[in-house]
Amino acid sequence: MNFGNLLKAFDAMMAFRDAARRLKGDAPPPTDDPTSLAQTAAASGLAGQIESRLTNVVIAALKEAFDRDHARLELERAQLDEQRRRAEEAMRMELRRQAADRELGRLRLLAATALGGWIASVVILVVRLGAIGPIARGTMALGWVLLLGALAAAFSAQGRVGAYVPDSNQPFEAGNAGTIALWLLIGGLAVSAISLLL
């Protein structure tokens, strides 16, 4: 490489450096001319004002965008919380409805069993009318009363369960009629079976 090429490379490097300084906004190399110094100071002051105004505008726009995003996220969070609350409420109502359906099925089974037991004891009485003594007839009549009481209690409990509305905040209750129906059914079947042994 000769000396001339080195000088050309050095001049090119200096030109790139000056161009880069001008693009960055750095002041050009100082000159001794007072008018050029005043123009340079005025230009840098105007550029500083424009730059600060642009910075303020950008900061305000970013703050507005962040505030809008924050408000949108809060709204979405509130909507998700409301959807979750509705889903939980719907699940609770569905569970209450299923509990009421199960209780209704149990009460229908009790009523059907009581009715079946009563019909069976009537058939047995008709078939064995002459062979049954007065004590057995009295015991069978007591069994009928208990079975019919179980049937009535089961119907009463079904009416109470059927009137239950899952949408209400009232707790689900079948009442004592379901328990009473079960015990009357057991007692009626036992007394009817005992009457057959007498």
C-alpha positions, 0 to 999 in steps of 0.5 A, spaced: 500 500 500 502 506 498 502 513 502 497 516 497 492 510 498 493 511 506 491 519 505 485 517 501 483 512 506 484 517 512 480 522 508 474 517 507 474 516 515 474 523 517 468 524 512 464 518 515 466 521 522 463 528 520 457 525 517 455 521 523 456 527 527 451 531 523 446 525 523 447 524 530 446 532 532 453 533 534 455 540 533 460 540 527 467 542 529 468 549 531 469 555 527 472 562 529 466 565 525 461 568 530 455 568 525 456 561 524 457 560 532 450 563 533 447 559 527 449 553 530 447 555 537 440 557 535 439 551 531 441 546 537 436 550 541 431 549 536 433 542 535 433 541 543 426 544 543 423 540 538 426 534 541 423 535 548 416 537 545 417 530 541 419 526 547 413 529 551 408 527 546 411 520 545 411 519 553 404 522 553 402 517 547 405 511 551 402 513 558 395 513 554 396 507 551 398 504 557 392 507 561 388 504 555 391 497 556 390 497 563 383 499 563 382 494 558 385 488 562 381 490 568 375 490 564 377 483 561 379 481 569 372 483 571 368 479 565 372 473 567 370 474 574 363 475 573 363 469 568 366 464 573 361 467 578 356 465 574 359 458 572 359 457 580 352 459 581 350 454 575 354 448 578 351 449 585 344 450 582 345 444 578 347 440 584 341 442 588 337 440 582 340 433 582 339 432 589 332 434 589 331 429 583 335 423 587 330 425 593 324 425 589 326 418 586 327 415 593 320 418 595 317 415 589 320 408 590 318 408 597 311 410 595 311 404 590 313 399 595 308 402 600 302 401 595 305 394 593 305 392 600 298 394 601 295 391 595 299 384 596 296 384 603 289 385 601 290 380 596 292 375 601 286 377 605 281 376 600 285 369 598 285 366 605 279 370 608 276 364 611 283 361 614 285 368 617 283 369 625 280 375 628 287 377 631 290 376 624 285 380 621 286 386 626 294 385 625 293 386 618 288 392 618 294 395 623 299 393 617 294 396 612 294 403 616 301 403 617 302 402 609 297 407 607 300 412 612 307 411 609 304 412 602 301 418 604 307 421 607 311 419 601 306 423 597 307 429 602 314 429 601 314 428 594 309 435 594 314 438 598 320 436 594 317 438 587 315 445 590 323 446 591 326 451 586 333 450 585 334 458 583 332 460 590 337 461 595 333 456 600 337 450 602 334 443 599 329 440 605 325 434 604 322 435 611 321 429 616 315 426 611 321 422 607 323 419 614 316 418 617 314 414 610 320 410 610 319 408 618 311 407 616 313 402 610 318 398 614 313 398 620 307 396 615 311 391 612 313 388 618 306 388 621 303 385 615 308 379 615 307 378 622 299 377 620 301 372 616 304 368 621 298 368 626 
